[in-house]
Amino acid sequence: MFTWSDTGLDGLADRFHRRARTRRPRRAPQPLVLNTWEAVYFDHDLGRLGEIVDRAARVGVERIVLDDGWFRGRRDDTAGLGDWQIEADVWPDGLEPFVARVREAGMQFGLWFEPEMVNLDSDLARLHPEWLLAPSAGVGASFRNQYVLDVARPDAYAYLVESISKLVERYAIDYIKWDHNRELHEAVVRGGADGDRPGVRRQTLALYALLDELRERHPGLEIESCASGGGRVDLGILERTDRVWTSDCNDPVERQQIQRWSELLVPPELLGSHVGAARAHTTNRVTDLSFRLLTTAFAAPGIEWDLGACTDEELERLASWAAFVTSRRPLLHGGVRVHADLADDQALLHGTVSDDGAHALFAWVRLASSAGPQAARVPFPGLDRGRDYVVRVPDAFGPVAVHGQEPGWLARPAAPTGSACRGRCSPGPV
């Protein structure tokens, strides 16, 4: 797929975004999600998860996704992949009590799967070792303790369709997080007299058929593509999914750049981005809550944080943020993404402008200290130079942090109602 633009990278991105939005229209709006992974990992306990559900409802979450750890034999990442049945030792009454609590709180329910992968320590691998995608000489090294299932085998394909469908029907699942946590390092089909044959194309077409069949059987089902984070975001997947998990790294400093370049091709409403704990799971960096909230606002926002451990103040700030982003979804998930050209590579000025140019939301972000004492004056990108704009600083993300002298428009008594500027507004924490 090729395109061109006479307005730089933002113009190119807008064309790709418009294509994605019209190629297969998604159900709107994209619900605000809470994923349980970084909240509890494999520690599935109904009491603890129930408290998270209650607090999520208080904050304004619209969909709960129960991540890895719910199925048979899955107490860590060494076993269980492939056995898509409920773990009775952890969930003796099935997932019904948890799902009921989610539904009673007025939220949708989603469930994590990794259908294309299998652990050798699983009933599936023990019963059907021939289902592994591997050369005749045998399986090689694992990655993340897992191997690839040959989805193109009719019997393996049928097993996946039926196993997943039974759970979708049993729990009226609204959403599947579809993970894929290793590459196809030994993607060959075991051969007979003709020897082994390449299997990547065959595997890919079988995956597409599997997704298509599940969507046909369950028309209301939405699917998120995850592959060690954003490892599989392509046009074939985007035709069949409603969201992609942009990265396993929730560190907002990293995320600013990850989202910047991912959105060159993919519209922000498809790029999952979650508010995590203060200390990032992947980098151990500690960041302010306001920065984490702001970063997720310009994508498909969600939460991946143990709300049971949050203070009342943190929950109130999450609720304020949730109300802000959900009320502005038509702009954030339908507008034009714009980025300023800055000489300082440690700063970002980016935003979303409505199609008619009447409204916009901008973020002025600093990723690290710059060489100079302050950034130069830069016009907001994407605004209509012939139009008057009122600049307001929303309070949904927390207190405004200003380094050095406050901008005059921010310090004026009229700040709560904003300041007008024509076309070339000077950037601030908008």
ChimeraX attribute file (.defattr): number of C-alpha atoms within 10 A of each C-alpha:
attribute: neighborCount
match mode: 1-to-1
recipient: residues
	/A:1	4
	/A:2	5
	/A:3	9
	/A:4	11
	/A:5	12
	/A:6	8
	/A:7	8
	/A:8	9
	/A:9	14
	/A:10	20
	/A:11	18
	/A:12	17
	/A:13	24
	/A:14	21
	/A:15	19
	/A:16	19
	/A:17	24
	/A:18	15
	/A:19	15
	/A:20	19
	/A:21	17
	/A:22	9
	/A:23	11
	/A:24	13
	/A:25	11
	/A:26	16
	/A:27	10
	/A:28	10
	/A:29	12
	/A:30	19
	/A:31	18
	/A:32	20
	/A:33	25
	/A:34	28
	/A:35	22
	/A:36	26
	/A:37	19
	/A:38	17
	/A:39	22
	/A:40	20
	/A:41	14
	/A:42	17
	/A:43	17
	/A:44	19
	/A:45	12
	/A:46	15
	/A:47	10
	/A:48	15
	/A:49	21
	/A:50	17
	/A:51	16
	/A:52	24
	/A:53	26
	/A:54	17
	/A:55	19
	/A:56	26
	/A:57	20
	/A:58	14
	/A:59	20
	/A:60	19
	/A:61	26
	/A:62	21
	/A:63	25
	/A:64	28
	/A:65	22
	/A:66	25
	/A:67	21
	/A:68	24
	/A:69	24
	/A:70	25
	/A:71	21
	/A:72	21
	/A:73	24
	/A:74	20
	/A:75	18
	/A:76	12
	/A:77	15
	/A:78	16
	/A:79	19
	/A:80	26
	/A:81	29
	/A:82	27
	/A:83	22
	/A:84	21
	/A:85	16
	/A:86	19
	/A:87	20
	/A:88	14
	/A:89	11
	/A:90	20
	/A:91	18
	/A:92	11
	/A:93	12
	/A:94	16
	/A:95	19
	/A:96	13
	/A:97	14
	/A:98	20
	/A:99	22
	/A:100	14
	/A:101	18
	/A:102	24
	/A:103	15
	/A:104	12
	/A:105	17
	/A:106	14
	/A:107	23
	/A:108	20
	/A:109	24
	/A:110	27
	/A:111	22
	/A:112	23
	/A:113	22
	/A:114	18
	/A:115	23
	/A:116	24
	/A:117	22
	/A:118	25
	/A:119	24
	/A:120	20
	/A:121	18
	/A:122	19
	/A:123	18
	/A:124	21
	/A:125	20
	/A:126	11
	/A:127	9
	/A:128	12
	/A:129	15
	/A:130	16
	/A:131	21
	/A:132	27
	/A:133	28
	/A:134	24
	/A:135	18
	/A:136	14
	/A:137	8
	/A:138	11
	/A:139	14
	/A:140	11
	/A:141	10
	/A:142	13
	/A:143	12
	/A:144	11
	/A:145	16
	/A:146	21
	/A:147	27
	/A:148	26
	/A:149	24
	/A:150	26
	/A:151	26
	/A:152	22
	/A:153	18
	/A:154	11
	/A:155	12
	/A:156	18
	/A:157	20
	/A:158	13
	/A:159	16
	/A:160	19
	/A:161	16
	/A:162	12
	/A:163	15
	/A:164	17
	/A:165	17
	/A:166	14
	/A:167	16
	/A:168	20
	/A:169	12
	/A:170	11
	/A:171	16
	/A:172	17
	/A:173	20
	/A:174	21
	/A:175	21
	/A:176	24
	/A:177	24
	/A:178	21
	/A:179	23
	/A:180	20
	/A:181	20
	/A:182	18
	/A:183	14
	/A:184	14
	/A:185	15
	/A:186	17
	/A:187	21
	/A:188	21
	/A:189	23
	/A:190	19
	/A:191	12
	/A:192	9
	/A:193	5
	/A:194	7
	/A:195	11
	/A:196	16
	/A:197	13
	/A:198	14
	/A:199	18
	/A:200	16
	/A:201	11
	/A:202	16
	/A:203	23
	/A:204	15
	/A:205	14
	/A:206	18
	/A:207	19
	/A:208	14
	/A:209	16
	/A:210	19
	/A:211	18
	/A:212	15
	/A:213	14
	/A:214	19
	/A:215	16
	/A:216	11
	/A:217	14
	/A:218	16
	/A:219	10
	/A:220	13
	/A:221	18
	/A:222	20
	/A:223	22
	/A:224	23
	/A:225	27
	/A:226	25
	/A:227	21
	/A:228	17
	/A:229	18
	/A:230	21
	/A:231	19
	/A:232	20
	/A:233	21
	/A:234	13
	/A:235	12
	/A:236	12
	/A:237	18
	/A:238	19
	/A:239	14
	/A:240	18
	/A:241	23
	/A:242	22
	/A:243	25
	/A:244	28
	/A:245	24
	/A:246	28
	/A:247	22
	/A:248	17
	/A:249	20
	/A:250	26
	/A:251	26
	/A:252	28
	/A:253	18
	/A:254	14
	/A:255	20
	/A:256	20
	/A:257	13
	/A:258	15
	/A:259	23
	/A:260	16
	/A:261	12
	/A:262	17
	/A:263	22
	/A:264	19
	/A:265	19
	/A:266	25
	/A:267	28
	/A:268	28
	/A:269	26
	/A:270	26
	/A:271	25
	/A:272	27
	/A:273	31
	/A:274	31
	/A:275	25
	/A:276	25
	/A:277	23
	/A:278	16
	/A:279	14
	/A:280	17
	/A:281	15
	/A:282	10
	/A:283	11
	/A:284	10
	/A:285	12
	/A:286	13
	/A:287	16
	/A:288	12
	/A:289	19
	/A:290	19
	/A:291	17
	/A:292	23
	/A:293	26
	/A:294	23
	/A:295	24
	/A:296	26
	/A:297	26
	/A:298	27
	/A:299	22
	/A:300	27
	/A:301	26
	/A:302	24
	/A:303	27
	/A:304	20
	/A:305	21
	/A:306	22
	/A:307	26
	/A:308	17
	/A:309	13
	/A:310	15
	/A:311	10
	/A:312	10
	/A:313	9
	/A:314	14
	/A:315	18
	/A:316	15
	/A:317	20
	/A:318	27
	/A:319	19
	/A:320	17
	/A:321	24
	/A:322	23
	/A:323	15
	/A:324	16
	/A:325	23
	/A:326	19
	/A:327	11
	/A:328	13
	/A:329	19
	/A:330	13
	/A:331	17
	/A:332	25
	/A:333	23
	/A:334	19
	/A:335	24
	/A:336	25
	/A:337	28
	/A:338	22
	/A:339	18
	/A:340	18
	/A:341	15
	/A:342	14
	/A:343	11
	/A:344	15
	/A:345	12
	/A:346	13
	/A:347	18
	/A:348	20
	/A:349	22
	/A:350	21
	/A:351	22
	/A:352	25
	/A:353	23
	/A:354	19
	/A:355	12
	/A:356	10
	/A:357	15
	/A:358	12
	/A:359	14
	/A:360	22
	/A:361	21
	/A:362	22
	/A:363	19
	/A:364	16
	/A:365	18
	/A:366	16
	/A:367	14
	/A:368	10
	/A:369	11
	/A:370	13
	/A:371	10
	/A:372	8
	/A:373	9
	/A:374	12
	/A:375	13
	/A:376	12
	/A:377	12
	/A:378	16
	/A:379	15
	/A:380	23
	/A:381	22
	/A:382	21
	/A:383	23
	/A:384	16
	/A:385	12
	/A:386	9
	/A:387	12
	/A:388	16
	/A:389	21
	/A:390	12
	/A:391	23
	/A:392	18
	/A:393	19
	/A:394	15
	/A:395	15
	/A:396	19
	/A:397	20
	/A:398	17
	/A:399	10
	/A:400	14
	/A:401	9
	/A:402	10
	/A:403	8
	/A:404	8
	/A:405	8
	/A:406	12
	/A:407	13
	/A:408	9
	/A:409	17
	/A:410	18
	/A:411	11
	/A:412	12
	/A:413	9
	/A:414	10
	/A:415	14
	/A:416	14
	/A:417	11
	/A:418	16
	/A:419	18
	/A:420	13
	/A:421	15
	/A:422	13
	/A:423	17
	/A:424	19
	/A:425	20
	/A:426	14
	/A:427	20
	/A:428	22
	/A:429	17
	/A:430	16
